[in-house]
Structure formats: structure tokens, C-alpha cells
Amino acid sequence: MRILIADDDPQILRALRVTLGAQGHEILTAGDGLATIAAASTHPPDLLIVDLGMPHLDGMEVIRTVRGWSQLPILVVSGRTDAADKVDALDAGADDYVTKPFAIDELLARVRALTRRSSAAAPSAPVVTLSGVTVDVLAHVVTREGQRNAIRLTPTEWKILELLVRNPHRLLTHGDLFTQIWGTADVKETGYLRLYIGQLRKKLEPDPSHPRHILTETGMGYRFEPDPPTEGRPGA
């Protein structure tokens, strides 16, 4: 299992890397909030362990951002012991909360419980259609009906499309997309994002100048509208 550990304390990172690595897990680490978002988007983990008090973006913002595109288990490991902090973290989307200092055996038990729960509840990755184009998130393939060859997307185009597909009907703000794709909340260069959206529309929309699926919410961001379920289709 791939575990991303986010904490600005090098000693905590080292201890958890050794402890969880000894259990056979692949360990990624990040020392601040922006680095955590970047790591989670480029190398999606099976579990995120996050501290609340981190620079650049605090742990609460990291949880909210990750929840914008993923339902992976999130375990907070924090020195904040106030009940209000625990409630806020759980309301933001965390699945469990352990306070520092913690017993290693307890932490390992929480990790096992979260991964069992996630395995039992994990939905299959979405397959959506839009005007004759099929997007298979799990296979990382986009195909057009009647054509044998897949539609080629750049890595960044795919990241943007996957975020949109995983969040149908939901507004993804410029800040959401910049943070999740490039690891920064700086949205001054929205033209850069518009360029990628335009390329996706050219490849996927039947009429790119009048998009039906990748919609602009002026001044705010973008929203994805797949084809509605057809009667008789599985899951419809």
C-alpha cells in the first residue's frame, strides 16, 4: 500500500517512514501543505496521514482540497488535543484522528482499520460518456465511438479531465484546479488553464465552440456534465 505522510517535523516523518515501511508499505513524505497536495495528485496514495499544523497550507486545507477529488482514507496525526479541532478535521473530511504523542501499536491499528474500511467500500473508478466519447478513469483511456485508436491526451490534460470526471456537476474553482494540478493556490495565470481546457474541448466536445460537457462558470472555474444515464444501462 502507498502511504503519504505529511508533517513538518522531520523526526515524525523519519519515525513513521521507518515504522510503516517495515510493514511493507511504500512511503511518500511531504513537509508542507502544498507539497502534500502535489504529491497526492501526481502519485495518488492509498492512505494519507496528515498533521494539522503545516506551513503554506495547513492540514485542514489539505484535507478539504484532497476531498475535492478523492475519497482516499485520511488519518490526522496532530498535537492539537482540543475537541473542537478534532470535530473540525472530521467535518472537513478526515476519517480518523490520533493525537501526539501516540503509541505505535495504536497508530498501526488505526491504519489497518482505515484500509479495511476503504477496501470494503471503495467504488469502481468511473467510466463516463460524453457525446460518443468514453472516458475510462481506471484504464486511463479515452476513446471515440467507432474509432479504434484512443484519443491522445497530454499528462496535464489527463489530470484536469480526471478531476472533472470524478466530480460531475460540481464547480471546480480555479484555485481547486491550480492547487491539485500544479500544487499552488496562485491563480494569476488563468489563461494557462484556459489553454488546457480549450485543448480538451477540441479533443472531446462535438462542437468545441459550444461545449456541452466541460462548462465554464465565468470568473469561478469549470464544471463537468456527462451524458445522462440511459434507460437499461447498468447502474442507471
C-alpha positions in Angstrom: 0.0 0.0 0.0 1.2 3.5 -0.8 1.0 5.9 2.2 1.7 9.6 2.0 2.8 11.1 5.3 2.6 14.9 5.7 4.2 16.6 8.6 6.6 19.5 9.1 8.5 17.6 11.9 11.5 15.7 10.3 11.6 13.4 13.3 8.0 12.4 13.0 8.5 11.8 9.2 11.5 9.6 9.9 9.8 7.6 12.6 6.7 6.9 10.6 8.6 6.2 7.4 10.6 3.5 9.2 7.7 2.1 11.1 5.2 1.9 8.2 7.9 0.9 5.8 8.8 -2.1 7.9 5.2 -3.2 7.4 5.8 -3.5 3.7 4.2 -0.2 2.7 5.5 2.2 0.1 6.1 5.5 1.8 5.9 9.1 0.4 6.6 12.1 2.6 5.9 15.8 2.4 6.9 18.6 4.8 4.3 21.3 3.9 0.7 21.6 2.7 1.5 22.5 -0.9 4.0 19.6 -1.3 1.3 17.3 0.1 -1.2 18.3 -2.5 1.3 18.0 -5.3 2.4 14.5 -4.1 -1.2 13.4 -3.7 -2.2 14.5 -7.2 0.9 13.1 -9.0 1.3 9.9 -7.0 -2.1 9.1 -5.6 -1.7 7.3 -2.3 -3.9 4.6 -0.7 -3.8 6.4 2.6 -2.9 10.0 3.7 -1.5 10.7 7.2 -1.5 14.4 7.8 -0.6 16.8 10.5 -2.8 19.9 11.0 0.0 22.5 11.7 2.0 22.7 8.5 3.3 25.7 6.6 1.9 27.1 3.3 -1.3 25.2 3.6 -2.4 23.8 6.9 -3.7 20.3 7.4 -7.3 21.4 7.4 -6.9 23.0 3.9 -5.1 19.9 2.7 -8.0 17.7 3.8 -10.6 19.9 2.1 -8.6 20.1 -1.1 -7.9 16.3 -1.3 -11.6 15.7 -0.6 -12.4 17.7 -3.7 -11.2 14.9 -5.9 -10.6 11.8 -3.8 -12.2 9.6 -1.2 -8.9 8.0 0.0 -8.7 7.4 3.8 -7.3 10.4 5.7 -5.8 9.9 9.2 -5.0 13.1 11.1 -2.0 12.8 13.5 -1.7 16.0 15.4 -0.6 17.6 18.6 -3.8 19.5 18.8 -5.9 17.9 21.5 -8.9 20.3 21.7 -12.2 18.6 20.9 -13.1 21.4 18.5 -10.0 20.7 16.4 -11.0 17.0 16.1 -14.5 17.9 15.1 -13.3 20.4 12.5 -10.9 17.9 11.0 -13.6 15.2 10.8 -16.1 17.6 9.4 -13.5 18.7 6.7 -13.3 15.1 5.6 -10.8 13.2 7.8 -11.7 9.6 8.6 -9.9 9.3 12.0 -7.8 11.4 14.4 -4.8 10.4 16.6 -3.2 12.9 19.0 0.5 13.2 19.6 2.3 11.7 21.3 0.9 8.4 20.2 1.6 4.7 20.7 2.9 3.0 17.6 0.6 0.0 18.1 -2.4 2.2 18.2 -1.4 4.1 15.1 -0.8 0.8 13.2 -4.2 -0.5 14.4 -5.9 2.7 13.1 -4.1 2.3 9.7 -5.3 -1.3 9.4 -8.9 -0.3 10.3 -9.0 2.5 7.7 -7.5 0.4 4.9 -10.0 -2.4 5.7 -12.9 0.0 5.6 -11.6 1.6 2.4 -11.2 -1.7 0.6 -14.7 -2.8 1.6 -16.3 0.5 0.5 -14.2 1.5 -2.5 -16.3 2.1 -5.6 -15.0 1.2 -9.0 -13.4 4.0 -10.9 -15.9 5.9 -13.1 -16.5 5.3 -16.8 -18.4 8.1 -18.3 -19.6 9.1 -21.8 -19.9 12.4 -23.4 -21.4 12.7 -26.9 -19.9 9.4 -28.2 -16.6 9.7 -26.2 -15.9 7.3 -23.4 -13.6 8.2 -20.5 -12.3 5.2 -18.5 -10.5 6.6 -15.4 -9.2 3.3 -14.2 -7.6 2.3 -17.6 -6.6 5.9 -18.4 -8.1 5.6 -21.8 -10.3 8.0 -23.8 -11.9 6.6 -26.9 -14.4 7.9 -29.5 -17.2 5.6 -30.7 -16.5 3.9 -34.0 -12.7 4.7 -33.8 -10.2 2.0 -32.8 -7.4 4.4 -31.6 -7.6 6.1 -28.3 -7.7 9.9 -28.1 -4.3 11.1 -27.1 -4.1 13.4 -24.1 -1.1 15.1 -22.5 -0.4 14.2 -18.8 -1.7 17.6 -17.7 -4.8 17.3 -19.9 -5.5 13.9 -18.4 -5.1 15.3 -14.8 -7.6 18.0 -15.5 -10.0 15.7 -17.2 -9.8 13.1 -14.4 -10.5 15.8 -11.7 -13.6 16.9 -13.7 -14.8 13.4 -14.3 -14.5 12.4 -10.7 -16.5 15.5 -9.7 -19.5 15.6 -12.1 -21.9 18.5 -11.8 -19.6 20.2 -9.2 -17.9 23.5 -9.6 -14.1 23.1 -9.5 -12.7 26.6 -8.9 -9.6 28.0 -10.5 -8.0 27.6 -7.1 -9.0 24.0 -6.8 -7.5 23.1 -10.2 -4.3 25.1 -9.7 -3.7 23.5 -6.3 -4.5 20.0 -7.3 -2.7 20.1 -10.7 0.3 22.3 -10.0 0.5 22.4 -6.2 0.0 26.1 -5.9 -3.0 28.3 -5.0 -1.7 31.1 -7.2 -4.4 31.7 -9.9 -3.0 34.8 -11.5 -2.3 32.9 -14.8 -5.8 31.6 -15.5 -5.0 31.9 -19.2 -2.7 28.9 -18.8 -5.6 26.8 -17.5 -7.9 28.1 -20.3 -5.4 26.8 -22.8 -5.6 23.3 -21.5 -9.4 23.4 -21.2 -9.6 24.6 -24.8 -7.4 21.7 -25.9 -9.6 19.2 -24.1 -12.7 20.7 -25.7 -11.2 20.3 -29.2 -10.5 16.7 -28.5 -13.7 15.7 -26.7 -16.5 18.1 -27.5 -18.6 17.6 -30.6 -18.7 21.4 -31.0 -15.8 23.0 -29.0 -17.1 26.5 -29.5 -20.4 25.5 -27.8 -19.3 23.0 -25.2 -21.9 20.6 -23.7 -19.7 18.8 -21.2 -16.8 20.9 -20.0 -18.6 24.1 -19.0 -17.2 27.4 -17.9 -18.5 29.1 -14.8 -17.5 32.7 -15.6 -14.9 34.1 -13.1 -15.1 31.0 -11.0 -13.9 27.8 -12.7 -15.3 24.8 -14.6 -17.9 22.1 -14.3 -18.2 18.7 -15.9 -21.6 17.4 -17.2 -21.5 13.8 -18.6 -24.2 12.3 -20.7 -27.3 11.4 -18.6 -27.7 7.7 -17.9 -29.7 5.9 -20.5 -32.5 3.5 -19.5 -31.3 0.0 -19.4 -27.6 0.9 -18.9 -26.1 -0.8 -15.8 -26.4 1.5 -12.8 -29.0 3.7 -14.5 
